[in-house]
Amino acid sequence: MAWTTAEVRELKEGRYVLLDDEPCRILSIQTSKPGKHGEAKARIDAMGLFDGAKRSVVYPVKHKVQVPMIGKHQAQILSLSESEVQLMDLETYETFSLTLEPDLKGQLTPGSEVQYLDAMGKRRITRP
């Protein structure tokens, strides 16, 4: 299982939540007061970690949501090509390839270390 559950009222800005089966970083949370016959609601604005899409949802504050387990790891760059980067995890020595994102071109060099996120079976370089 790559996620846990939490109530909406336990979430904080900057943390993560699973929306539309995509791990997302919470940008903002606004809560409303409970109505005469209803309960308080929370509006969550979040940004997808891997697709960059903005998502907004409204849930009751007692609603349970899924919180993804996000792993932050260090890796060494083994090789670079035009569209792909090959990495080796510095803890497990596992080698894997990721597609090279356009905003990282020119910032990476073979032999240097990078930080990457690992969540829900997906990986992405976060810090060159």
N, CA and C of each residue as an Amber inpcrd file, in Angstrom:
protein
   384
   0.8590000  -1.1730000   0.0000000   0.0000000   0.0000000   0.0000000
   0.9030000   1.2330000   0.0000000   0.6500000   2.1240000  -0.9370000
   1.4950000   3.2950000  -1.0820000   0.8470000   4.5540000  -0.5250000
  -0.1900000   4.3990000   0.3210000  -0.8480000   5.5600000   0.8990000
  -1.4650000   5.1970000   2.2450000  -1.7880000   6.2460000   3.0120000
  -2.4970000   6.0860000   4.2740000  -3.7640000   6.9410000   4.1970000
  -4.5820000   6.9170000   5.2480000  -5.7740000   7.7540000   5.2510000
  -5.6780000   8.7920000   6.3650000  -6.3400000   9.9150000   6.1350000
  -6.3740000  10.9930000   7.1270000  -7.6660000  11.7700000   6.9220000
  -8.1190000  12.4340000   7.9730000  -9.2910000  13.3000000   7.8340000
  -8.8590000  14.6310000   7.2280000  -9.7790000  15.2690000   6.5230000
  -9.4780000  16.5360000   5.8530000  -8.9960000  17.5840000   6.8440000
  -9.5580000  17.6060000   8.0500000  -9.1570000  18.6320000   9.0370000
  -7.7210000  18.4550000   9.5120000  -7.1080000  17.2820000   9.2930000
  -5.7210000  17.0330000   9.6990000  -4.7090000  17.5010000   8.6550000
  -5.1790000  17.8180000   7.4480000  -4.2730000  18.2040000   6.3610000
  -3.7510000  19.6230000   6.5690000  -2.5510000  19.8720000   6.0420000
  -1.9340000  21.1970000   6.1380000  -1.3640000  21.5810000   4.7790000
  -1.1820000  22.8840000   4.5690000  -0.5760000  23.3690000   3.3330000
   0.8550000  22.8510000   3.2240000   1.2650000  22.4990000   2.0160000
   2.6090000  21.9880000   1.7940000   2.7080000  20.4800000   1.9370000
   1.6890000  19.8410000   2.5020000   1.6690000  18.3810000   2.6240000
   1.0800000  17.7860000   1.3480000   0.8440000  16.4950000   1.3630000
   0.3950000  15.8090000   0.1540000  -0.9530000  15.1440000   0.3650000
  -1.7090000  15.0070000  -0.7460000  -2.9960000  14.3290000  -0.7460000
  -3.1590000  13.6480000  -2.1080000  -3.9510000  12.5950000  -2.1450000
  -4.1810000  11.8580000  -3.3850000  -5.5110000  12.3050000  -3.9850000
  -5.4630000  12.9830000  -5.1430000  -6.6650000  13.4380000  -5.8380000
  -6.6550000  12.8610000  -7.2480000  -7.7390000  12.2370000  -7.6610000
  -7.8360000  11.6050000  -8.9820000  -6.6970000  10.6130000  -9.2140000
  -6.3280000   9.8550000  -8.1870000  -5.2310000   8.8730000  -8.2550000
  -3.8940000   9.5040000  -8.6230000  -3.7150000  10.7790000  -8.3170000
  -2.4640000  11.4930000  -8.5810000  -1.9870000  12.1310000  -7.2840000
  -0.7250000  11.8730000  -6.8700000  -0.2040000  12.5490000  -5.6770000
  -0.1080000  14.0530000  -5.9370000  -0.6250000  14.8550000  -5.0120000
  -0.6570000  16.3090000  -5.1810000  -0.1380000  16.9990000  -3.9270000
   0.5520000  18.1460000  -4.1330000   0.9820000  18.9900000  -3.0210000
  -0.1260000  19.9990000  -2.7540000  -0.5030000  20.1480000  -1.4840000
  -1.5890000  21.0510000  -1.1150000  -1.0840000  22.4940000  -1.1700000
  -1.7480000  23.3190000  -1.9770000  -1.3830000  24.7310000  -2.1010000
  -2.1210000  25.5780000  -1.0700000  -3.4140000  25.2960000  -0.8710000
  -4.1880000  26.0570000   0.1190000  -5.3930000  25.2410000   0.5800000
  -5.8270000  25.5380000   1.7840000  -7.0350000  24.9250000   2.3550000
  -7.8550000  26.0420000   2.9890000  -9.1210000  26.1760000   2.5750000
 -10.0340000  27.1250000   3.2030000 -11.1800000  26.3270000   3.8100000
 -11.5260000  26.6260000   5.0420000 -12.6410000  25.9360000   5.6860000
 -13.7830000  26.9230000   5.9160000 -15.0140000  26.4120000   5.8030000
 -16.1850000  27.2390000   6.0490000 -16.8180000  26.8170000   7.3640000
 -17.6480000  27.6730000   7.9160000 -18.3370000  27.3540000   9.1590000
 -19.4580000  26.3650000   8.8630000 -19.8320000  25.5840000   9.8570000
 -20.9550000  24.6700000   9.6390000 -22.2580000  25.4530000   9.4670000
 -23.1390000  24.9100000   8.6160000 -24.4330000  25.5550000   8.3850000
 -25.4470000  25.0990000   9.4190000 -26.6980000  25.5050000   9.1980000
 -27.7600000  25.1860000  10.1550000 -27.9780000  23.6690000  10.2420000
 -27.9400000  22.9810000   9.1020000 -28.1700000  21.5400000   9.0980000
 -26.9900000  20.7640000   8.5190000 -25.9150000  21.4200000   8.2550000
 -24.7800000  20.7360000   7.6410000 -23.5490000  20.8160000   8.4930000
 -22.4860000  20.2680000   7.9540000 -21.2180000  20.3270000   8.6850000
 -20.2350000  21.2140000   7.9180000 -19.1480000  21.5610000   8.5740000
 -18.1510000  22.4380000   7.9710000 -17.5310000  21.7510000   6.7510000
 -17.2160000  22.5530000   5.7470000 -16.6170000  22.0350000   4.5200000
 -15.2200000  22.6520000   4.3670000 -14.3650000  21.9390000   3.6340000
 -13.0150000  22.4490000   3.3590000 -12.7750000  22.3990000   1.8540000
 -12.2420000  23.4780000   1.3130000 -11.8800000  23.5220000  -0.1070000
 -10.3650000  23.3490000  -0.1790000  -9.9260000  22.3450000  -0.9370000
  -8.5010000  22.0390000  -1.0680000  -8.0620000  22.3570000  -2.4940000
  -7.0620000  23.2240000  -2.6300000  -6.4280000  23.4990000  -3.9230000
  -5.0740000  22.8200000  -3.9100000  -4.8050000  22.0010000  -4.9250000
  -3.5670000  21.2270000  -4.9450000  -2.9920000  21.1750000  -6.3490000
  -1.6810000  20.8700000  -6.4320000  -0.9700000  20.7700000  -7.7130000
  -0.3880000  19.3670000  -7.8320000  -0.6300000  18.7060000  -8.9620000
  -0.1200000  17.3620000  -9.1980000   1.4020000  17.3400000  -9.2250000
   2.0110000  16.3700000  -8.5620000   3.4720000  16.2880000  -8.5090000
   4.0770000  15.8790000  -9.8460000   3.3990000  14.9940000 -10.5680000
   3.9800000  14.4500000 -11.7890000   3.3840000  15.0280000 -13.0620000
   2.1350000  15.5180000 -13.0130000   1.5380000  16.0800000 -14.2220000
   1.4040000  17.6030000 -14.1820000   1.5980000  18.2280000 -13.0150000
   1.5620000  19.6880000 -12.9070000   0.1710000  20.2940000 -13.0050000
  -0.8790000  19.4830000 -13.0010000  -2.2440000  19.9960000 -13.1250000
  -2.7590000  20.4880000 -11.7730000  -3.4950000  21.6160000 -11.8060000
  -4.1190000  22.1300000 -10.5860000  -5.4530000  21.4300000 -10.3940000
  -5.7440000  21.0820000  -9.1490000  -6.9990000  20.4160000  -8.8200000
  -7.6150000  21.1050000  -7.6080000  -8.9520000  21.2040000  -7.6060000
  -9.6830000  21.7580000  -6.4730000 -10.8100000  20.8050000  -6.1200000
 -10.9690000  20.5390000  -4.8300000 -12.0500000  19.6840000  -4.3480000
 -12.6430000  20.2980000  -3.0890000 -13.8940000  19.9560000  -2.8110000
 -14.5640000  20.3940000  -1.5930000 -15.0530000  19.1400000  -0.8710000
 -14.6330000  18.9910000   0.3710000 -15.0210000  17.8460000   1.1930000
 -15.4860000  18.3290000   2.5660000 -16.3590000  17.5570000   3.2400000
 -16.6250000  17.8440000   4.6580000 -15.3280000  17.6350000   5.4580000
 -15.1530000  18.3720000   6.5390000 -13.8940000  18.2850000   7.2870000
 -13.6860000  16.9300000   7.9380000 -14.7530000  16.1440000   8.1280000
 -14.6110000  14.8140000   8.7110000 -14.4080000  13.7310000   7.6620000
 -14.3860000  14.1190000   6.3930000 -14.2050000  13.1600000   5.2930000
 -12.7870000  12.5770000   5.3280000 -12.6730000  11.2960000   5.0600000
 -11.3540000  10.6500000   5.0200000 -10.8100000  10.6970000   3.5970000
  -9.5430000  11.1050000   3.4520000  -8.8750000  11.1520000   2.1550000
  -7.6070000  10.3100000   2.2190000  -7.0910000   9.9750000   1.0530000
  -5.8640000   9.2010000   0.9790000  -4.6660000  10.1420000   0.9140000
  -3.6330000   9.8120000   1.6890000  -2.4010000  10.5970000   1.7300000
  -1.2740000   9.6950000   1.1970000  -0.6440000  10.0750000   0.0730000
   0.3870000   9.2020000  -0.4960000   1.6630000   9.2070000   0.3370000
   2.3690000   8.0900000   0.3080000   3.6700000   7.9790000   0.9580000
   4.7070000   8.4710000  -0.0590000   5.3390000   9.5910000   0.2300000
   6.3000000  10.2010000  -0.6750000   7.6990000   9.9210000  -0.1540000
   8.5310000   9.3400000  -1.0010000   9.9140000   9.0830000  -0.6280000
  10.8340000  10.0810000  -1.3120000  11.7100000  10.7170000  -0.5430000
  12.7120000  11.6220000  -1.1130000  14.0520000  10.9220000  -1.0170000
  14.7020000  10.7410000  -2.1630000  15.9430000   9.9850000  -2.2160000
  17.0210000  10.7520000  -2.9750000  18.2580000  10.3780000  -2.7340000
  19.3990000  10.9340000  -3.4510000  19.8520000   9.9180000  -4.4960000
  20.2740000  10.4180000  -5.6470000  20.7670000   9.5510000  -6.7050000
  21.9180000  10.2370000  -7.4200000  22.7510000   9.4300000  -8.0480000
  23.8700000   9.9430000  -8.8370000  23.5330000   9.7570000 -10.3060000
  23.8500000  10.7630000 -11.1180000  23.5930000  10.6890000 -12.5500000
  24.6930000   9.8480000 -13.1950000  24.2810000   8.7620000 -13.8630000
  25.2480000   7.9050000 -14.5400000  25.4830000   8.3620000 -15.9750000
  24.4060000   8.6910000 -16.6890000  24.5520000   9.1560000 -18.0630000
  23.3820000  10.0370000 -18.4470000  23.6100000  10.8740000 -19.4630000
  22.6020000  11.8030000 -19.9670000  22.4740000  11.6350000 -21.4690000
  21.2380000  11.7290000 -21.9870000  21.0230000  11.8080000 -23.4230000
  20.0770000  12.9820000 -23.6620000  19.6220000  13.1480000 -24.8880000
  18.7350000  14.2780000 -25.2030000  17.4100000  14.2010000 -24.4640000
  16.8930000  12.9790000 -24.2630000  15.5570000  12.8470000 -23.6910000
  15.5010000  12.0030000 -22.4240000  16.6350000  11.4510000 -21.9780000
  16.6090000  10.5240000 -20.8580000  17.8300000  10.7150000 -19.9680000
  17.6330000  10.4500000 -18.6780000  18.7370000  10.4980000 -17.7190000
  18.7470000   9.1700000 -16.9650000  19.9270000   8.5890000 -16.8250000
  20.0600000   7.3270000 -16.0990000  20.6350000   7.6320000 -14.7250000
  19.9570000   7.1120000 -13.6790000  20.3160000   7.4050000 -12.3020000
  20.6110000   6.1330000 -11.5270000  21.4150000   6.2920000 -10.4400000
  21.6660000   5.2010000  -9.5090000  21.3380000   5.7170000  -8.1130000
  20.4150000   5.0340000  -7.4290000  20.0460000   5.4000000  -6.0630000
  21.2650000   5.2000000  -5.1630000  21.5440000   6.1820000  -4.2910000
  22.7340000   6.1250000  -3.4480000  22.5780000   5.2280000  -2.2250000
  21.3450000   4.7860000  -1.9140000  21.1470000   3.8750000  -0.7910000
  21.0560000   2.4240000  -1.2460000  20.2620000   2.1780000  -2.2910000
  20.0200000   0.8020000  -2.7350000  20.8850000   0.4040000  -3.9290000
  21.5490000   1.3530000  -4.5560000  22.3760000   1.1450000  -5.7500000
  21.5690000   0.6210000  -6.9340000  20.2560000   0.8590000  -6.9120000
  19.3820000   0.4920000  -8.0200000  19.5850000   1.5040000  -9.1460000
  19.6530000   1.0320000 -10.3770000  19.7580000   1.9430000 -11.5190000
  18.4260000   1.9750000 -12.2490000  18.0600000   3.1770000 -12.7200000
  16.8000000   3.3590000 -13.4470000  16.9210000   4.5860000 -14.3380000
  16.0330000   4.6720000 -15.3130000  16.0330000   5.7910000 -16.2540000
  14.7630000   6.6070000 -16.0890000  14.8950000   7.9220000 -16.2250000
  13.7580000   8.8400000 -16.2040000  13.8210000   9.7070000 -17.4510000
  12.6590000  10.1620000 -17.9140000  12.6700000  11.0940000 -19.0360000
  13.1770000  12.4470000 -18.5370000  13.9590000  13.1010000 -19.3530000
  14.5630000  14.3830000 -18.9850000  13.5390000  15.4930000 -19.2040000
  13.1770000  16.1740000 -18.1310000  12.2070000  17.2640000 -18.2330000
  12.8630000  18.4840000 -18.8750000  12.1030000  19.2310000 -19.6970000
  12.6820000  20.3830000 -20.4210000  13.3240000  21.4340000 -19.5210000
  12.7630000  21.6770000 -18.3220000  13.3070000  22.7070000 -17.4410000
  14.6250000  22.2890000 -16.7830000  14.9880000  20.9940000 -16.8610000
  16.2420000  20.5240000 -16.2670000  17.3870000  20.4240000 -17.2750000
  17.0930000  20.6100000 -18.5580000  18.1490000  20.5050000 -19.5700000
  19.2190000  21.5670000 -19.3340000  20.4650000  21.1690000 -19.3890000
  21.5750000  22.0860000 -19.1720000  21.9700000  22.2330000 -17.7110000
  21.1540000  21.7430000 -16.7770000  21.4630000  21.8590000 -15.3540000
  22.1090000  20.5950000 -14.7880000  21.9930000  19.4890000 -15.5170000
  22.4910000  18.2180000 -15.0130000  23.8010000  17.8330000 -15.6870000
  24.7090000  17.2290000 -14.9090000  25.9730000  16.7350000 -15.4500000
  26.2180000  15.3300000 -14.9180000  26.7840000  14.4340000 -15.7470000
  27.0780000  13.0800000 -15.2740000  28.0230000  13.1110000 -14.0680000
  27.7520000  12.2570000 -13.0840000  28.5680000  12.1920000 -11.8810000
  28.0400000  13.0380000 -10.7350000  27.1320000  13.9820000 -11.0170000
  26.6020000  14.8240000  -9.9450000  25.4200000  14.1270000  -9.2670000
  25.0410000  14.6520000  -8.0870000  23.9520000  14.0660000  -7.3250000
  22.6960000  14.9080000  -7.4690000  21.5320000  14.2460000  -7.4690000
  20.2380000  14.9130000  -7.5470000  19.3070000  14.3100000  -6.5060000
  18.2480000  15.0300000  -6.1960000  17.2140000  14.5050000  -5.3180000
  16.0150000  14.1570000  -6.1900000  15.3740000  13.0100000  -5.9000000
  14.1840000  12.6490000  -6.6560000  13.0740000  12.1770000  -5.7260000
  11.8400000  12.3490000  -6.2020000  10.6610000  11.9030000  -5.4680000
  10.2400000  10.5450000  -5.9930000   9.7630000   9.6950000  -5.0950000
   9.2570000   8.3810000  -5.4540000   7.8980000   8.2290000  -4.7900000
   6.8190000   8.1860000  -5.6080000   5.4670000   8.0730000  -5.0570000
   4.5650000   7.3350000  -6.0270000   3.7990000   6.3770000  -5.5060000
   2.8050000   5.6540000  -6.2890000   3.4070000   5.0100000  -7.5460000
   4.6400000   4.5590000  -7.4500000   5.2850000   3.9040000  -8.5760000
   5.8430000   4.8550000  -9.6180000   5.8140000   6.1550000  -9.3500000
   6.3430000   7.1530000 -10.2860000   7.5370000   7.8440000  -9.6500000
   8.4430000   8.3280000 -10.5020000   9.6310000   9.0420000 -10.0110000
   9.8190000  10.3260000 -10.8030000  10.4290000  11.3240000 -10.1220000
  10.6810000  12.6150000 -10.7660000  11.8310000  13.3140000 -10.0600000
  12.7420000  13.9050000 -10.8320000  13.8490000  14.6640000 -10.2630000
  13.3030000  15.9860000  -9.7390000  13.6280000  16.3190000  -8.4820000
  13.1180000  17.5620000  -7.8980000  14.1970000  18.6310000  -7.7380000
  15.4250000  18.2100000  -7.4440000  16.4710000  19.1900000  -7.1920000
  17.7660000  18.7540000  -7.8670000  18.2240000  19.5500000  -8.8380000
  19.5170000  19.2060000  -9.4830000  20.6930000  19.5070000  -8.5790000
